[in-house]
């Protein structure tokens, strides 16, 4: 098996960790024949996110008022301008193939040549599916929803794009909207700012979370009780939230019992680890179900038994064998109440003797 290539070099890893911790990123941006410009991006606060969503809602209503369709009511003729019937048929075919390969991958023998080949084929299918889906979504650019979403991101851009002196490039959303070169701003938005907000790929975040550089930070923070990030929890970025979740994921794997813990080469391979944990979960569920069935059978056998256990503080504790077992508790109660019964316990006999002695004393005194 070929050695797995690391997604980041050591320097890239260190840079990514710092960007996640700070919630900021330095961008060197080049557009056409413009001079190279350096920007500082920062993630929005929770309050800024709420503000941008209010702008999105207002823009949506405004777009509907202007006669723009919503995504739910997008006319077919508009969709077909970007996505033909042949494209739709191909999309459905890819969906069906993808489902079939997912089943083969799930049921295949892990580590076999056919299993690895099916996994690669599934990845290719999913890439083609994503490409076609993106093509189909191009028609959504004509909707009120797309217009509103764009306004939301422009609002965040007006707050979170800074110069090297850490000052906002635009003093307001209005000033950003008055920029003369809309192509420059649009390219900066879609190629740089939105990807920054959406965060890193899961593969990269998992690699960072299990790396020594990050684990040292995480464990030190956990042990000493210091904050990993300078922001308040409500202001955490997508990457900050994700790295915390993946950090706990790998921490819990470290804490697993040795009999269940995956080997190191599995932990460093996302696909192998996910498959191993899925199989382990299935195995543990089966073991639990088996134990429950055994316990249930044991209870049934106990209820079918002729013997009943009666404790000392039970009202039916009258005359028991030394092992505390009687065949029928009703018989116990019946014998206790019957004056003709000869199966009193020693305690009952003593009480009866005391009662008779007391009666004799009263008779003599009279």
C-alpha positions as CSV (number, residue, x, y, z in Angstrom):
1,X,0.0,0.0,0.0
2,X,1.4,3.4,-1.0
3,X,2.3,5.7,1.9
4,X,-0.4,8.3,2.6
5,X,0.7,11.8,1.7
6,X,0.3,14.4,4.5
7,X,-2.2,17.2,3.5
8,X,0.0,19.9,5.1
9,X,3.7,20.5,5.5
10,X,5.0,21.4,9.0
11,X,5.0,25.1,8.2
12,X,1.6,25.0,6.7
13,X,0.3,23.1,9.7
14,X,1.7,25.7,12.1
15,X,0.2,28.5,10.0
16,X,-3.2,26.8,9.9
17,X,-3.2,26.4,13.7
18,X,-2.4,30.0,14.2
19,X,-5.2,31.1,11.8
20,X,-7.7,28.9,13.6
21,X,-6.6,30.1,17.1
22,X,-6.7,33.7,16.1
23,X,-9.8,33.4,13.9
24,X,-7.9,35.6,11.4
25,X,-6.1,35.2,8.1
26,X,-3.7,37.4,6.0
27,X,-4.6,37.5,2.3
28,X,-2.4,38.6,-0.5
29,X,-4.9,39.4,-3.3
30,X,-4.1,40.0,-7.0
31,X,-6.8,41.0,-9.4
32,X,-6.1,41.6,-13.2
33,X,-3.5,44.4,-13.5
34,X,-4.2,45.8,-10.0
35,X,-1.3,46.0,-7.5
36,X,-1.0,43.1,-5.1
37,X,-3.0,44.0,-2.0
38,X,-2.7,42.6,1.5
39,X,-5.9,42.2,3.6
40,X,-6.6,40.8,7.0
41,X,-9.7,38.7,7.3
42,X,-11.3,38.1,10.6
43,X,-14.3,36.0,11.5
44,X,-17.5,37.9,12.5
45,X,-18.8,38.0,16.0
46,X,-22.1,36.5,17.0
47,X,-23.7,39.9,17.0
48,X,-22.4,40.6,13.5
49,X,-23.8,37.3,12.3
50,X,-27.3,38.2,13.6
51,X,-27.0,41.7,12.0
52,X,-26.1,40.1,8.6
53,X,-29.0,37.7,8.8
54,X,-31.4,40.5,9.4
55,X,-30.1,42.2,6.2
56,X,-30.6,38.8,4.4
57,X,-34.2,38.7,5.5
58,X,-34.9,42.3,4.4
59,X,-33.2,41.6,1.0
60,X,-35.3,38.5,0.5
61,X,-38.5,40.3,0.9
62,X,-37.3,43.1,-1.3
63,X,-36.4,40.7,-4.0
64,X,-39.8,39.0,-3.9
65,X,-41.3,42.4,-4.1
66,X,-39.3,43.1,-7.3
67,X,-40.8,39.9,-8.8
68,X,-37.8,37.6,-8.5
69,X,-38.7,33.9,-8.0
70,X,-37.7,32.0,-4.9
71,X,-35.7,28.8,-5.0
72,X,-38.9,26.8,-4.3
73,X,-40.7,28.4,-7.2
74,X,-37.9,28.5,-9.8
75,X,-39.5,28.1,-13.3
76,X,-38.3,25.0,-15.2
77,X,-37.4,27.1,-18.3
78,X,-34.9,29.0,-16.2
79,X,-33.4,25.9,-14.8
80,X,-33.1,24.4,-18.3
81,X,-30.9,27.3,-19.4
82,X,-28.2,26.0,-17.2
83,X,-29.2,22.3,-16.7
84,X,-30.7,20.3,-19.6
85,X,-32.9,17.2,-19.4
86,X,-29.8,15.2,-20.5
87,X,-27.9,16.7,-17.5
88,X,-30.8,15.6,-15.2
89,X,-30.8,12.1,-16.6
90,X,-27.0,11.9,-16.0
91,X,-27.4,13.2,-12.5
92,X,-30.0,10.5,-11.7
93,X,-27.7,7.8,-13.2
94,X,-24.8,9.0,-11.0
95,X,-27.1,9.0,-7.9
96,X,-28.0,5.3,-8.6
97,X,-24.4,4.3,-9.3
98,X,-23.3,6.1,-6.1
99,X,-25.9,4.2,-4.0
100,X,-24.8,0.9,-5.5
101,X,-21.1,1.5,-4.8
102,X,-21.8,2.7,-1.2
103,X,-23.5,-0.7,-0.6
104,X,-20.5,-2.6,-2.2
105,X,-18.0,-0.6,-0.1
106,X,-20.0,-1.2,3.1
107,X,-20.3,-5.0,2.5
108,X,-16.9,-5.5,0.9
109,X,-13.8,-7.1,2.5
110,X,-11.8,-4.2,3.9
111,X,-8.2,-4.1,2.6
112,X,-9.0,-6.2,-0.4
113,X,-8.1,-5.0,-3.9
114,X,-11.8,-4.9,-5.0
115,X,-12.8,-3.0,-1.9
116,X,-10.1,-0.3,-2.4
117,X,-11.1,0.0,-6.1
118,X,-14.7,0.4,-5.2
119,X,-13.8,3.2,-2.7
120,X,-11.9,5.0,-5.4
121,X,-14.8,4.6,-7.8
122,X,-17.2,6.0,-5.2
123,X,-15.0,9.1,-4.7
124,X,-15.0,9.7,-8.4
125,X,-18.7,9.4,-8.6
126,X,-19.2,11.8,-5.7
127,X,-17.0,14.4,-7.4
128,X,-19.0,14.1,-10.7
129,X,-22.2,14.4,-8.6
130,X,-21.0,17.6,-7.0
131,X,-20.0,19.1,-10.3
132,X,-23.4,18.4,-11.8
133,X,-25.2,19.6,-8.7
134,X,-23.2,22.9,-8.8
135,X,-24.2,23.3,-12.5
136,X,-27.8,22.8,-11.6
137,X,-27.6,25.3,-8.8
138,X,-26.4,28.0,-11.3
139,X,-30.1,28.8,-12.0
140,X,-30.5,29.7,-8.3
141,X,-28.4,32.9,-9.0
142,X,-31.6,34.3,-10.6
143,X,-33.6,33.9,-7.4
144,X,-34.5,36.3,-4.5
145,X,-32.7,33.8,-2.1
146,X,-29.4,34.1,-3.9
147,X,-29.6,37.9,-4.0
148,X,-30.4,37.9,-0.2
149,X,-27.5,35.5,0.6
150,X,-25.1,37.7,-1.4
151,X,-26.2,40.8,0.5
152,X,-25.5,38.9,3.8
153,X,-21.9,38.1,2.8
154,X,-21.3,41.7,1.6
155,X,-22.5,42.9,4.9
156,X,-20.0,40.7,6.7
157,X,-17.3,41.7,4.3
158,X,-17.8,45.4,5.2
159,X,-17.1,44.5,8.8
160,X,-14.5,41.8,8.6
161,X,-12.1,42.8,5.8
162,X,-9.3,44.9,7.4
163,X,-6.1,46.6,6.2
164,X,-2.7,45.9,7.6
165,X,-3.3,48.4,10.3
166,X,-6.3,46.3,11.5
167,X,-8.8,49.0,10.4
168,X,-11.9,48.2,8.2
169,X,-11.3,48.8,4.5
170,X,-14.8,50.2,4.2
171,X,-16.5,52.3,6.9
172,X,-19.9,51.0,6.0
173,X,-21.9,48.6,3.8
174,X,-23.0,51.6,1.7
175,X,-19.3,52.5,1.0
176,X,-18.6,49.0,0.0
177,X,-21.6,49.1,-2.4
178,X,-20.3,52.3,-4.0
179,X,-17.0,50.7,-5.1
180,X,-16.5,51.5,-8.8
181,X,-15.0,48.1,-9.8
182,X,-17.7,45.6,-8.9
183,X,-15.7,42.8,-10.5
184,X,-12.8,43.3,-8.1
185,X,-15.1,43.2,-5.1
186,X,-17.1,40.2,-6.4
187,X,-13.9,38.2,-7.0
188,X,-12.6,39.1,-3.6
189,X,-15.9,38.0,-2.1
190,X,-16.3,34.6,-3.8
191,X,-12.6,33.5,-4.2
192,X,-11.3,34.6,-0.9
193,X,-13.7,35.9,1.7
194,X,-16.6,33.3,1.5
195,X,-14.1,30.3,1.5
196,X,-12.5,31.9,4.6
197,X,-15.8,32.0,6.4
198,X,-16.8,28.5,5.4
199,X,-13.6,27.1,6.8
200,X,-11.2,24.2,6.1
201,X,-12.1,20.9,4.6
202,X,-12.9,18.1,7.1
203,X,-9.9,16.2,6.0
204,X,-7.6,19.1,6.9
205,X,-9.3,19.7,10.2
206,X,-9.0,16.1,11.2
207,X,-5.3,16.1,10.3
208,X,-4.7,19.2,12.4
209,X,-6.7,17.8,15.4
210,X,-4.6,14.6,15.6
211,X,-1.2,16.4,14.9
212,X,1.3,16.8,17.7
213,X,1.4,20.5,17.4
214,X,-2.3,20.9,18.0
215,X,-2.6,18.1,20.6
216,X,0.0,19.7,22.8
217,X,-2.0,22.9,22.8
218,X,-5.3,21.1,23.4
219,X,-4.1,18.9,26.3
220,X,-2.3,21.9,27.9
221,X,-5.5,23.9,27.7
222,X,-7.5,21.0,29.1
223,X,-5.1,20.3,32.0
224,X,-4.4,23.9,33.0
225,X,-7.9,25.3,32.3
226,X,-6.8,28.1,30.0
227,X,-8.8,29.2,26.9
228,X,-7.7,27.9,23.5
229,X,-9.2,30.9,21.7
230,X,-9.3,34.6,22.6
231,X,-13.0,34.9,21.4
232,X,-16.0,34.1,23.5
233,X,-17.8,30.9,22.7
234,X,-20.7,32.7,20.9
235,X,-18.1,34.2,18.6
236,X,-16.3,31.0,17.7
237,X,-15.7,30.5,14.0
238,X,-16.7,27.4,12.0
239,X,-13.1,26.1,12.2
240,X,-12.8,26.7,15.9
241,X,-16.0,24.7,16.7
242,X,-15.0,22.0,14.3
243,X,-11.4,21.6,15.7
244,X,-12.9,21.3,19.2
245,X,-15.2,18.5,18.1
246,X,-12.5,16.6,16.3
247,X,-10.1,17.1,19.2
248,X,-12.6,15.5,21.6
249,X,-13.1,12.8,19.0
250,X,-9.4,11.8,19.0
251,X,-9.1,12.3,22.8
252,X,-11.9,9.8,23.3
253,X,-10.1,7.3,21.0
254,X,-7.0,7.7,23.2
255,X,-9.1,6.8,26.2
256,X,-10.6,3.7,24.7
257,X,-9.9,0.3,26.4
258,X,-7.0,-1.5,24.8
259,X,-9.2,-4.3,23.5
260,X,-11.2,-1.8,21.4
261,X,-8.6,0.9,20.6
262,X,-7.7,1.1,16.9
263,X,-4.1,0.7,15.8
264,X,-2.0,3.8,15.0
265,X,-2.1,3.3,11.3
266,X,-5.9,3.3,11.4
267,X,-6.1,6.5,13.4
268,X,-4.0,8.3,10.8
269,X,-6.2,7.2,8.0
270,X,-9.7,8.8,8.1
271,X,-11.4,6.1,5.9
272,X,-9.9,3.2,7.8
273,X,-10.7,4.7,11.2
274,X,-14.3,5.5,10.2
275,X,-14.8,2.0,8.9
276,X,-13.2,0.5,12.0
277,X,-15.4,2.5,14.4
278,X,-18.5,1.7,12.4
279,X,-17.7,-2.1,12.6
280,X,-16.9,-1.7,16.3
281,X,-20.2,0.0,17.0
282,X,-22.1,-2.7,15.2
283,X,-20.2,-5.4,17.2
284,X,-20.8,-3.7,20.6
285,X,-24.6,-3.3,19.8
286,X,-24.8,-7.0,18.9
287,X,-23.0,-7.9,22.2
288,X,-25.4,-5.7,24.2
289,X,-28.4,-7.2,22.4
290,X,-27.1,-10.7,23.2
291,X,-26.6,-9.8,26.9
292,X,-30.1,-8.4,27.1
293,X,-31.6,-11.6,25.6
294,X,-29.7,-13.7,28.0
295,X,-30.8,-11.5,30.9
296,X,-34.4,-11.7,29.6
297,X,-34.3,-15.5,29.4
298,X,-32.9,-15.6,33.0
299,X,-35.8,-13.6,34.3
300,X,-38.3,-15.8,32.5
301,X,-36.7,-18.9,34.2
302,X,-36.8,-17.2,37.6
303,X,-40.5,-16.4,37.2
304,X,-41.3,-20.0,36.2
305,X,-39.6,-21.4,39.3
306,X,-41.6,-22.8,42.2
307,X,-39.5,-21.0,44.7
308,X,-40.0,-17.4,45.9
309,X,-37.5,-15.3,47.9
310,X,-39.0,-13.5,50.9
311,X,-36.8,-11.0,52.8
312,X,-36.8,-10.6,56.6
313,X,-38.7,-7.2,56.6
314,X,-41.4,-8.6,54.4
315,X,-44.8,-9.1,56.0
316,X,-44.8,-12.7,54.8
317,X,-41.7,-13.5,56.7
318,X,-43.3,-15.8,59.3
319,X,-41.8,-19.3,59.0
320,X,-38.9,-19.8,56.5
321,X,-36.4,-22.4,55.8
322,X,-32.8,-21.5,56.6
323,X,-32.2,-20.6,52.9
324,X,-35.1,-18.2,52.9
325,X,-37.1,-20.0,50.2
326,X,-40.7,-21.1,50.3
327,X,-42.8,-22.7,47.6
328,X,-45.8,-20.3,47.9
329,X,-45.9,-17.0,49.9
330,X,-49.7,-17.4,50.2
331,X,-49.2,-20.6,52.2
332,X,-46.8,-18.7,54.5
333,X,-49.4,-16.0,55.2
334,X,-52.2,-18.5,55.7
335,X,-50.2,-20.5,58.3
336,X,-49.3,-17.4,60.1
337,X,-52.9,-16.3,60.5
338,X,-54.3,-19.8,61.3
339,X,-54.6,-20.6,65.0
340,X,-54.5,-24.3,64.2
341,X,-51.2,-24.0,62.4
342,X,-48.3,-25.9,63.9
343,X,-45.6,-24.3,61.7
344,X,-45.0,-21.1,63.8
345,X,-41.5,-19.8,63.8
346,X,-39.5,-19.7,67.0
347,X,-40.3,-16.0,67.4
348,X,-44.0,-16.6,67.0
349,X,-43.9,-19.4,69.6
350,X,-42.2,-17.1,72.1
351,X,-44.8,-14.4,71.6
352,X,-47.6,-16.9,72.1
353,X,-46.0,-18.2,75.3
354,X,-45.7,-14.7,76.7
355,X,-49.4,-14.0,75.8
356,X,-50.5,-17.1,77.7
357,X,-48.4,-16.3,80.8
358,X,-49.8,-12.8,80.9
359,X,-53.3,-14.2,80.7
360,X,-52.6,-16.6,83.6
361,X,-51.2,-13.7,85.8
362,X,-54.4,-11.6,85.2
363,X,-56.5,-14.6,86.1
364,X,-54.7,-15.1,89.4
365,X,-54.8,-11.4,90.3
366,X,-58.5,-11.5,89.8
